[in-house]
Amino acid sequence: MIIVLARAEFDPARLDELQPALDAMMRSTWDESGCLSYSMAIENRDEGICTIVERWADEASLRAHFGKPHMAAFNQAIKGAVRSIDAKIYDVVNERPLMG
């Protein structure tokens, strides 16, 4: 399994404008083959901080995600609104319940 954790900083003045693109990206990504979960959350509206957490069955599924039309539409929608982004990919070899 692959996990992606990202922190993006958007122009806070554009968050309302960007929200439909964020929502569309999540909905479209959920339907992708190999996507186990995908979420975006605005953590701090005043600073425009967004956290993205993704779980993929494998790296090939994640790489295929980058070529999807909704990814291109999302990148176009956020163009000029991104102040910074820090994204990391993690290979997971074991998964188990936290409790129990």
C-alpha positions as CSV (number, residue, x, y, z in Angstrom):
1,M,0.0,0.0,0.0
2,I,1.1,3.6,-0.7
3,I,0.2,6.6,1.5
4,V,0.6,10.2,0.4
5,L,0.6,13.0,2.9
6,A,0.6,16.5,1.6
7,R,0.3,20.0,3.0
8,A,-0.6,22.8,0.6
9,E,-0.8,26.5,1.3
10,F,-3.3,28.3,-0.9
11,D,-4.0,32.0,-1.2
12,P,-6.7,32.3,1.6
13,A,-8.6,34.9,-0.4
14,R,-9.2,32.3,-3.1
15,L,-10.4,29.4,-0.9
16,D,-14.1,29.9,-1.6
17,E,-13.3,30.0,-5.3
18,L,-11.2,26.8,-5.1
19,Q,-13.6,24.8,-3.0
20,P,-15.6,23.3,-5.9
21,A,-12.3,22.2,-7.5
22,L,-11.2,20.6,-4.2
23,D,-14.6,18.8,-3.9
24,A,-14.6,17.6,-7.5
25,M,-11.0,16.3,-7.2
26,M,-12.0,14.2,-4.2
27,R,-15.2,12.8,-5.8
28,S,-13.4,11.9,-9.0
29,T,-10.4,10.3,-7.3
30,W,-12.6,8.1,-5.0
31,D,-13.8,6.3,-8.2
32,E,-10.3,5.6,-9.5
33,S,-9.0,2.0,-9.6
34,G,-6.5,1.4,-6.8
35,C,-7.7,4.4,-4.7
36,L,-8.4,3.1,-1.1
37,S,-9.1,6.6,0.3
38,Y,-8.6,10.2,-0.5
39,S,-9.4,13.3,1.5
40,M,-8.6,17.0,1.6
41,A,-9.3,19.3,4.5
42,I,-8.8,23.0,4.9
43,E,-7.0,23.0,8.3
44,N,-6.7,26.8,8.6
45,R,-8.8,29.1,6.4
46,D,-7.0,32.3,7.6
47,E,-3.7,30.9,6.3
48,G,-5.1,28.8,3.5
49,I,-3.6,25.5,4.8
50,C,-4.9,22.3,3.2
51,T,-4.0,18.7,4.3
52,I,-4.3,15.9,1.8
53,V,-4.3,12.2,2.8
54,E,-4.3,9.5,0.2
55,R,-4.2,5.7,0.4
56,W,-3.4,3.7,-2.8
57,A,-3.3,0.0,-3.5
58,D,0.1,0.4,-5.2
59,E,2.4,3.0,-6.8
60,A,1.1,2.2,-10.3
61,S,-2.4,3.3,-9.3
62,L,-1.0,6.5,-7.8
63,R,1.1,7.2,-11.0
64,A,-2.0,6.6,-13.2
65,H,-3.9,9.1,-11.0
66,F,-1.5,11.9,-12.2
67,G,-2.6,11.4,-15.8
68,K,-6.4,11.5,-15.2
69,P,-8.4,14.4,-16.8
70,H,-9.7,15.5,-13.4
71,M,-6.1,15.9,-12.2
72,A,-5.4,18.2,-15.1
73,A,-8.6,20.1,-14.4
74,F,-7.7,20.4,-10.8
75,N,-4.2,21.7,-11.5
76,Q,-5.6,24.3,-13.9
77,A,-8.2,25.4,-11.3
78,I,-5.5,25.9,-8.6
79,K,-3.0,27.6,-10.9
80,G,-1.7,30.8,-9.3
81,A,-3.4,30.1,-6.0
82,V,-0.7,27.7,-4.5
83,R,1.8,29.3,-2.3
84,S,3.6,26.1,-1.4
85,I,3.1,22.4,-1.4
86,D,5.0,19.7,0.5
87,A,4.0,16.1,-0.5
88,K,5.6,12.9,0.6
89,I,5.0,9.3,-0.5
90,Y,5.2,6.4,2.0
91,D,5.4,2.6,1.2
92,V,3.5,0.6,3.8
93,V,4.3,-3.0,4.4
94,N,1.9,-3.7,7.3
95,E,-1.5,-2.3,8.2
96,R,-3.5,-3.2,11.4
97,P,-6.2,-1.7,13.5
98,L,-5.1,0.9,15.9
99,M,-7.5,-0.4,18.6
100,G,-8.2,-3.9,19.5
